[in-house]
Amino acid sequence: MLYKKLIRPIFFLLNPEFAHRLVVATLKVAFTIPGVRFLCFKMFAVSHPSLRREVFGYHFSNPVGLAAGFDKNADYFPELACFGFSFIEVGTVTPKPQPGNPKPRLFRLIADNALVNRMGFNNKGVDYVKLNLSRKRRPKNLIIGGNIGKNTLTPNQNAIDDYLTVFHCLYPHVDYIVVNVSCPNVANLRDLQDDDSLKNLLKAITTERKNYDFYKPILLKVSPDLTNEHLTATIKIAEEEGIDGYIATNTTTSRDNLQAPKAKVKSIGNGGLSGKPLAKRSTEVIKLIHTLTQGAKPIIGVGGIHSPNDAIEKLKAGATLIQVYTGFIYEGPAIVKHINKALINSDIA
């Protein structure tokens, strides 16, 4: 309540991207104070046997994770873990550092509890992320995923080389890999979802995995903007190429049924929409993937989770785990605790 009544209104006066940098920088400083890390964990983390999940051969202390995009460069995962997340996905990571798209590129639609971003895979490059993952002390039991992509200037015909570069650098340092070809904020990236391009990319990555003497899961992050027919074809290809699971979904380019004034939405322009307006379509995609795979493949549900009921809806639709991002910003750090406490008392915990 304090967050939504006092803290959020102050942060929402600031430019969204600056507010994000300010929050994580403040966390970094605060956690250098003795006892703060412990107090944060005691305040937000929930432990209960019914929350535990065994997925991909890993032990998850609860089903709630932080989606990619919040900690792009693996700078803050030790601090963020103290808010009760059982897993954190870093990235999207590209081979070379890149600044992303011109600013402003992150916008709030407060009336819709939504964000629009066209960040464009801004990150410090895979070497920087690899160094962070190898030198920072990982909190006990924290699962880390690595979300991989291509540099904006890399033409699609050379995209496989980019993905393989990042794959090889991150594979030894993360617990799972996410292939991101569904982000709407990188020019022509979603063309890689075309059947032949996707098949070639997934085949290249799963083939390279065979060169390692240890096995880690590879997941595909799918777009909510695919038609059900295209999504069915996508899942068929992914299954043929040995993909281990799915993340449903990425952000959407749709602007349907928004409460924000049309003029404001138009002034923002292009970008991926996340938050509550995405909830229904994300759940539909989860249900479809669950049906297509006959429930045999884990699905990480993400999109529009702002409450325990939203989380439960995703899990009942077929998600094995869930991730939050926009809900974390709008509802505050206690969202993880609230979801986990509700799950303990639900019929799916």
N, C-alpha and C positions, 0 to 999 in steps of 0.2 A: 504493500500500500504506500509506504514511504517513497518508493521508487517512482510510482506513477503520479503521486501527488506533488512531489517536490523535485526529485532528481531529474526525471524525464523532461518536465517542462523547461528546465534550465538547458539541458543538452539540446533540446529541440529548437532552441533559439539560435543555435550555431549551425553553420554549414555541415551537412551530414558527414562528409568525408573528414573534415577537421574534427568534428565531435568524436568520430571513431578513433582517430589518432590520439586525441586527448584522453579518451577512456583507457586505451591500452597502455599509454605512457604512464598514466596515473596508477594503474594496476601494478606496473613494473616497479615504480618507486615505492608504492605502499607495501609491496611484498618483501621489500628489503628490511622492513621493520620487524624485529623479532616478535613472533607470536601471531602476526597478521595472517599468515598462510594457514596456520592451525585453526584460528578462529573462523576464517572463511569456510574452511572445509567442514567444521563442526556446524556451522550455520546453514549450509546449503546441501551438503551431501546426505543422502539417505541410503542406508544399508538394510537389506532384508533378503532372506533366502529366496522369496518368490520373485524378486527382481532379476535374479541371475539368469543369464542366457549363455548357451554354448552355441556359437555360430562360427563357421569357417574353421572349426577346431580351436577357437579362442574362447577364453572365459571373459564375458562382459559382466561387470558387476551390476549393471542395469541397462535397459534398452535405449537410453537417451544419449545422443551424441551431438556434437557441434559440426554443422555443415561446412564444406569448403567455402573459402572467401573471407572468413573472419580472420583467420591467421594464415595469410597467404604464404608467408616466408618462414613459418615455424619459429617465430620470435617469441610467442606468448603461451604456447601450450602448457608449460608447467604451471603458470598462474591460472589459466582458464580451467584447468582440470579441477581446481579447488571449488568450482561452482557445482560440482556433482556429476559432470559428464563422465561417462564410462569410455567414450572414444571421441577423438578429435581428428578431423580431416584437414590436412594442410594443402595449400595450393589455391588455385591452379598454378602449377609450376611449369615453366618453359625452359628450353635449353639456355638461352641467353637472357640477361636482364632486359626488361622493357618497361617503359613508363606507362603504357596503356593509352587509352583514348584521352583526348583533350578534356580539361575540366571546364565547367562543372559536369560531373558524370554520375553523381549519386543524388537521388531526390526522394523526398518523403511524400506519400499521399496519406496524410493523417486520417482523413475521413474514412479511408478504406483499410487502415492498419496495414499499409503496404509500402514497399520501396520500389523504385525503378533505378536500375543501375546499367551503365554501359562502361564499366571499368576497363574492359579489354585486356584481361589477363595481365594486369600490372603486377610485376613481381621482380625480385632481385636475382632471379636465375637459379638454375638447379645446383650450381656449386655452392652458393650461399646457403640454400635450404639444406643441402646435404651436410654441410659443416654444422649448422644448428642442430640437426637431428643427431649428429654423432657426438657433439660435445655437451649438449644440455642434459641435465639429469632428468630422466623421464619419471614422472610420478608412478608409484606402485600401481600395477594393474591397469594403467592407461593403455588403451589400444590406439594406434595412430595409423591413419590412412594417408596415402599420397595421391592427390588428384593431378593428372598430367595432361598437358596440352602442347600446342605448337606455337612458335613465335608468329606474330601477326604478319611479318614480312616474308615468311616462308610460304611459297606457293603450295597449293594442295598436292601437286604431283610429287612434292618432296616432304610431305607431312610425316610419312612413316619414319623417316630419318630422325625428325624432331622427337616424335613419341618414343622411339627406341633409345635415344640419348637420355631422355629423362627417366625412362623405365630402368635402364641399367644403373643410373646414379642413385635412384631412390629405393630400388627393390631390396637391397640388403638392410635398409634403415627404417622401413615402415612395415606394418603388418598386412596391409592390403593396398592394391593399386586400383585407382579409378580412371578409366579412359573417358575423357570428356570431349565429345564431338558435338555436344548439343547446346553449348553456350551461344546465345544470339548476339553477343557483343564483340565478336571477332569476325572480321569480314570473311565471308565464304566458308567459315568453319563448318557450318551445318550441312554443307554440300558433302562432307565426309560421311553423312548418314545415308547417302545413296547406297544401294545394295552392294555394288561392286567395290566401291571405295571402302565401305565398312568392313566387308569380308576380308579384303586385302590387309587392312590395318589390324584387325583382330587376329588374323592368322599370323601376321608378322610378330605381334607381341606374345601371343601364346606359344609360338615356336621358340622365341628367344628365352622364354621361361624354362624351357627344357634344358638349357645349358647350365642351369644352377642345380646344385645338389640339395636344395631345400625348396619347398613348395609354398608359395603364398598366393592367396586368391586374387583374381583380377575381376573387377566389376565394370559394368557399363552404365554410365549415367545417361538417362534417356530424356528426350524433350517432351513436354506436355502438348506441344503443337503438332506432333505427328498425328495423322489420322489413325484410327484403329487398324485400318488395313495396312498402313505403312508400319505401324508399331508391331503388328503381327509378323510382318516380313523381317523386321529388325531383330525380334526375339528369336526367330527361326535361325537367322544367320549367327547370332551370338551363341546359341545353343550348339550349333554345328562346330563352332570354333572353340568351344570349351570354356566359355565365360562362366565364372563361378557364382555370380549374383548381379543384382541390379540396384541402381539408385533411381527412385522415381519420386520427384522429377526435378529437372532444371527449372530455370525461370521461363516465363512465357512472354511472347510478343503481343498477346491478346490484350485489348483494353475494354473488353465487354463488361457491362453491368457495374461500372465503377460509380461511386458516390461523389468523387471529386468533380469539380466543375470541368466541363469539356475543354474550356479554354486553358485551364491549368495543365490538363493532361497533354493537350496539343503543344503547349509551350515547352514541355519537358522533352518531347520528341522521342526518338528511338531508345530502346533499352529493354532489358529483361525485367519483367514485373514479378515480384515475390510478395509473400504475405497472404492475408486472408482470401483475396480474390482467387488465388491459385488452389485453394483447398479442395474444391469439388473435383476439378480435373485431375489433380494429383491422385486423389483417392480412386478415381475411375481407372487411371493407368495402373495403379497398384493391383486392383482387382483383375484387370485384364492380364497382366503379367503373371499373377498368381494362377489364373486359370490356364494360360498357355503353357506354363511350366509344371502344371499339376501340383503346385505347392512344393516342388522339389528343390527350388533354388531360393536362397535368402533374398529378401527385398528390403532395402533401407528406404523407408518412406519419409519424404521431406516435401514441404510445401503447404503453408497455411496453418501450421501448428502453433496456436496461440493459447491453448488451454488444455487441461487434462482430457476433456471430451474430444478435442481434435486429435490428440495422440491416440486415444482408445479407438477412435474411428479408423485411423490408419492401420492399427494393429489388427482390428477385426476384419479389415479389407484384405489382409494377407501380408502386411509388412511384418518382418521379423524384428527389425530395429527401426528407430526413428531418429531424425536429425532436426534441429531447430537452427534458425538464423534470424529471420526477421522477427519472429516471436520473442527471441532473446532480447532484441532491441526494444520492442514495444512493451513487453510484459516485465522485463527485468530479469536479473539473475535467479530469482526465486522460482522461475518457471520450471526448472529441472526438478526441484524439490516437490513442487506441486504436482507435477506429472507422476513422479515416482510414488508419492504418497497415495495418489488416486489409484495407481496400478496395484498397489498392495491390497486395496480393498475392492478391486474389480474381479470379474470372473475370468480375466485373461492373464492375470499375474501368475 
